[in-house]
Amino acid sequence: MKDKKFSVQVGNYIAERRKKAGLSQPELADRLGVTPETISRMESGKITLNVERIREFAEILQCEPSDLLRPIPTEEPEILTSISNLVKPLHEKQQKFIRDLIYETCQLLKKMQ
């Protein structure tokens, strides 16, 4: 029963990321070399995904495989914690680079509004 619940959760997270990426089920199916029905069954948890298939989804959806095992952060504290957890293990110079990159990107986006 736990495996089924896990498959449903992973399927939901994949569907969420697929939609956020602007892909339809048929488009994603084409990229994976499966039918749209198979994508539907994967997203509904009727098909349990193996590690290799999760990696393929992650590559197409431009995220880490582990991102497909949890929901997309939507609340500001979750987003900040998520970013912080990604940056923490980096060296100090790398952290500064990421901070500067985020700052410059935000400045650019503000100008585009």
Backbone as CSV, one residue per row, in Angstrom:
resi,resn,N_x,N_y,N_z,CA_x,CA_y,CA_z,C_x,C_y,C_z
1,MET,0.824,-1.203,0.000,0.000,0.000,0.000,0.866,1.265,0.000
2,LYS,1.983,1.237,0.755,2.869,2.396,0.792,3.460,2.674,-0.578
3,ASP,3.809,1.609,-1.314,4.371,1.780,-2.652,3.377,2.464,-3.580
4,LYS,2.111,2.103,-3.475,1.072,2.696,-4.323,0.931,4.186,-4.005
5,LYS,0.906,4.517,-2.720,0.792,5.919,-2.316,1.988,6.719,-2.822
6,PHE,3.186,6.130,-2.709,4.397,6.782,-3.196,4.315,7.003,-4.704
7,SER,3.862,5.990,-5.451,3.734,6.106,-6.912,2.764,7.213,-7.291
8,VAL,1.674,7.331,-6.543,0.685,8.384,-6.812,1.305,9.754,-6.539
9,GLN,2.040,9.888,-5.433,2.677,11.168,-5.109,3.692,11.567,-6.179
10,VAL,4.549,10.634,-6.563,5.557,10.922,-7.583,4.872,11.299,-8.896
11,GLY,3.836,10.568,-9.261,3.081,10.878,-10.475,2.495,12.283,-10.435
12,ASN,1.958,12.658,-9.277,1.402,14.010,-9.118,2.485,15.078,-9.256
13,TYR,3.655,14.821,-8.671,4.747,15.793,-8.758,5.241,15.926,-10.200
14,ILE,5.284,14.812,-10.922,5.692,14.854,-12.326,4.681,15.640,-13.147
15,ALA,3.395,15.391,-12.909,2.350,16.123,-13.638,2.452,17.617,-13.357
16,GLU,2.701,17.960,-12.110,2.832,19.366,-11.717,3.997,20.028,-12.461
17,ARG,5.121,19.352,-12.501,6.292,19.909,-13.185,6.107,19.926,-14.703
18,ARG,5.424,18.928,-15.235,5.149,18.898,-16.682,4.320,20.115,-17.073
19,LYS,3.279,20.367,-16.298,2.406,21.512,-16.580,3.170,22.825,-16.443
20,LYS,4.000,22.914,-15.403,4.790,24.129,-15.201,5.750,24.352,-16.371
21,ALA,6.231,23.262,-16.966,7.136,23.358,-18.117,6.380,23.642,-19.415
22,GLY,5.046,23.648,-19.346,4.239,23.942,-20.533,4.144,22.783,-21.505
23,LEU,4.312,21.576,-21.010,4.236,20.397,-21.875,2.904,19.671,-21.680
24,SER,2.364,19.185,-22.783,1.177,18.343,-22.703,1.622,16.898,-22.493
25,GLN,0.690,16.037,-22.141,1.024,14.618,-22.009,1.518,14.044,-23.337
26,PRO,0.862,14.362,-24.466,1.384,13.842,-25.742,2.799,14.330,-26.069
27,GLU,3.108,15.587,-25.739,4.455,16.112,-26.003,5.495,15.383,-25.147
28,LEU,5.167,15.191,-23.880,6.087,14.485,-22.997,6.232,13.033,-23.443
29,ALA,5.128,12.423,-23.836,5.167,11.032,-24.303,6.089,10.894,-25.507
30,ASP,5.993,11.852,-26.427,6.840,11.819,-27.620,8.314,11.880,-27.252
31,ARG,8.646,12.731,-26.300,10.047,12.872,-25.886,10.570,11.631,-25.166
32,LEU,9.676,10.922,-24.480,10.083,9.711,-23.760,9.952,8.453,-24.611
33,GLY,9.305,8.580,-25.769,9.119,7.417,-26.629,8.063,6.456,-26.122
34,VAL,7.034,7.013,-25.473,5.919,6.197,-24.983,4.613,6.822,-25.480
35,THR,3.496,6.189,-25.170,2.206,6.737,-25.579,1.707,7.740,-24.537
36,PRO,0.810,8.646,-24.948,0.202,9.553,-23.970,-0.540,8.794,-22.864
37,GLU,-1.107,7.647,-23.206,-1.803,6.833,-22.211,-0.830,6.352,-21.128
38,THR,0.389,6.023,-21.554,1.406,5.594,-20.596,1.768,6.733,-19.655
39,ILE,1.893,7.942,-20.190,2.177,9.114,-19.349,1.045,9.297,-18.352
40,SER,-0.180,9.179,-18.811,-1.340,9.314,-17.925,-1.286,8.286,-16.800
41,ARG,-0.933,7.065,-17.127,-0.850,5.995,-16.122,0.313,6.238,-15.160
42,MET,1.411,6.802,-15.667,2.548,7.132,-14.793,2.165,8.261,-13.840
43,GLU,1.517,9.298,-14.386,1.142,10.448,-13.559,0.065,10.106,-12.536
44,SER,-0.746,9.115,-12.820,-1.802,8.722,-11.872,-1.309,7.685,-10.867
45,GLY,-0.065,7.230,-11.030,0.498,6.265,-10.095,0.173,4.827,-10.411
46,LYS,-0.459,4.586,-11.549,-0.797,3.212,-11.936,0.434,2.449,-12.411
47,ILE,1.449,3.199,-12.851,2.735,2.607,-13.219,3.771,3.158,-12.249
48,THR,4.491,2.270,-11.587,5.560,2.675,-10.677,6.824,2.898,-11.497
49,LEU,7.422,4.050,-11.300,8.603,4.420,-12.080,9.882,3.895,-11.444
50,ASN,10.790,3.423,-12.290,12.100,3.020,-11.792,13.032,4.234,-11.821
51,VAL,14.196,4.081,-11.257,15.146,5.191,-11.137,15.527,5.750,-12.505
52,GLU,15.756,4.888,-13.469,16.158,5.350,-14.800,15.060,6.206,-15.441
53,ARG,13.815,5.792,-15.289,12.707,6.565,-15.866,12.580,7.911,-15.160
54,ILE,12.793,7.944,-13.854,12.751,9.216,-13.117,13.860,10.132,-13.622
55,ARG,15.023,9.579,-13.903,16.126,10.384,-14.467,15.738,10.959,-15.826
56,GLU,15.077,10.157,-16.652,14.639,10.637,-17.971,13.638,11.782,-17.829
57,PHE,12.678,11.624,-16.917,11.721,12.709,-16.672,12.458,13.962,-16.214
58,ALA,13.393,13.803,-15.281,14.127,14.949,-14.738,14.890,15.686,-15.838
59,GLU,15.508,14.939,-16.724,16.256,15.569,-17.815,15.328,16.398,-18.702
60,ILE,14.197,15.836,-19.069,13.242,16.548,-19.921,12.639,17.749,-19.199
61,LEU,12.328,17.579,-17.914,11.674,18.646,-17.146,12.684,19.608,-16.528
62,GLN,13.969,19.396,-16.836,15.061,20.272,-16.400,15.065,20.481,-14.887
63,CYS,15.131,19.364,-14.175,15.230,19.409,-12.727,16.072,18.223,-12.271
64,GLU,16.324,18.154,-11.012,17.046,17.019,-10.445,16.067,15.866,-10.235
65,PRO,16.515,14.630,-10.349,15.611,13.505,-10.080,14.947,13.605,-8.709
66,SER,15.678,14.064,-7.719,15.100,14.189,-6.370,13.966,15.208,-6.327
67,ASP,13.960,16.179,-7.249,12.875,17.159,-7.303,11.541,16.507,-7.657
68,LEU,11.607,15.362,-8.315,10.378,14.670,-8.703,9.813,13.828,-7.567
69,LEU,10.483,13.850,-6.437,10.027,13.084,-5.280,9.396,13.980,-4.224
70,ARG,9.220,15.253,-4.558,8.616,16.201,-3.610,7.899,17.292,-4.397
71,PRO,6.961,17.979,-3.747,6.227,19.040,-4.458,7.106,20.249,-4.751
72,ILE,6.677,21.032,-5.727,7.368,22.283,-6.051,7.095,23.267,-4.918
73,PRO,8.140,23.876,-4.349,7.893,24.868,-3.296,7.079,26.036,-3.850
74,THR,6.072,26.453,-3.101,5.230,27.562,-3.554,5.203,28.713,-2.564
75,GLU,5.450,28.445,-1.321,5.439,29.489,-0.301,6.840,30.074,-0.188
76,GLU,6.925,31.354,0.092,8.227,32.026,0.154,9.212,31.334,1.087
77,PRO,8.809,30.990,2.339,9.792,30.305,3.199,10.276,28.981,2.606
78,GLU,9.398,28.233,1.934,9.799,26.970,1.318,10.794,27.214,0.188
79,ILE,10.534,28.241,-0.603,11.425,28.565,-1.720,12.793,28.969,-1.195
80,LEU,12.809,29.833,-0.175,14.079,30.287,0.386,14.839,29.141,1.036
81,THR,14.129,28.271,1.730,14.773,27.108,2.338,15.326,26.186,1.269
82,SER,14.571,26.009,0.203,15.011,25.151,-0.896,16.297,25.700,-1.522
83,ILE,16.321,26.989,-1.774,17.514,27.620,-2.345,18.685,27.504,-1.361
84,SER,18.417,27.775,-0.109,19.462,27.698,0.911,20.060,26.294,0.992
85,ASN,19.217,25.278,0.933,19.701,23.900,0.997,20.548,23.529,-0.211
86,LEU,20.255,24.127,-1.352,21.051,23.866,-2.547,22.424,24.528,-2.470
87,VAL,22.466,25.696,-1.850,23.689,26.494,-1.824,24.614,26.115,-0.660
88,LYS,24.043,25.664,0.453,24.830,25.361,1.666,26.057,24.493,1.428
89,PRO,25.944,23.401,0.686,27.123,22.537,0.555,28.225,23.097,-0.349
90,LEU,27.974,24.207,-1.018,28.965,24.780,-1.919,30.041,25.529,-1.139
91,HIS,31.182,25.711,-1.775,32.265,26.488,-1.182,31.864,27.958,-1.157
92,GLU,32.545,28.725,-0.326,32.220,30.137,-0.125,32.207,30.929,-1.438
93,LYS,33.199,30.709,-2.305,33.248,31.423,-3.586,32.053,31.054,-4.462
94,GLN,31.677,29.782,-4.435,30.531,29.338,-5.223,29.239,29.956,-4.676
95,GLN,29.139,30.034,-3.351,27.960,30.656,-2.743,27.846,32.120,-3.147
96,LYS,28.975,32.823,-3.140,28.968,34.232,-3.552,28.563,34.357,-5.016
97,PHE,29.076,33.460,-5.846,28.706,33.476,-7.264,27.193,33.315,-7.425
98,ILE,26.612,32.369,-6.718,25.165,32.127,-6.800,24.403,33.353,-6.293
99,ARG,24.835,33.915,-5.181,24.170,35.104,-4.637,24.211,36.255,-5.645
100,ASP,25.378,36.478,-6.241,25.517,37.546,-7.233,24.665,37.263,-8.469
101,LEU,24.629,36.021,-8.878,23.818,35.632,-10.034,22.337,35.894,-9.773
102,ILE,21.876,35.523,-8.602,20.472,35.766,-8.242,20.185,37.263,-8.205
103,TYR,21.093,38.017,-7.608,20.918,39.470,-7.523,20.820,40.094,-8.916
104,GLU,21.770,39.775,-9.778,21.786,40.349,-11.129,20.547,39.918,-11.928
105,THR,20.144,38.678,-11.777,18.952,38.190,-12.478,17.711,38.945,-12.003
106,CYS,17.596,39.158,-10.710,16.453,39.911,-10.171,16.447,41.348,-10.676
107,GLN,17.615,41.968,-10.734,17.702,43.332,-11.253,17.256,43.390,-12.716
108,LEU,17.691,42.441,-13.499,17.316,42.372,-14.904,15.799,42.165,-15.048
109,LEU,15.242,41.274,-14.262,13.801,41.007,-14.332,12.981,42.238,-13.934
110,LYS,13.465,42.975,-12.956,12.766,44.200,-12.542,12.709,45.199,-13.700
111,LYS,13.815,45.301,-14.437,13.864,46.226,-15.576,12.917,45.807,-16.684
112,MET,12.686,44.515,-16.808,11.839,43.982,-17.881,10.348,44.165,-17.587
113,GLN,9.998,44.447,-16.353,8.575,44.580,-15.994,7.963,45.837,-16.544
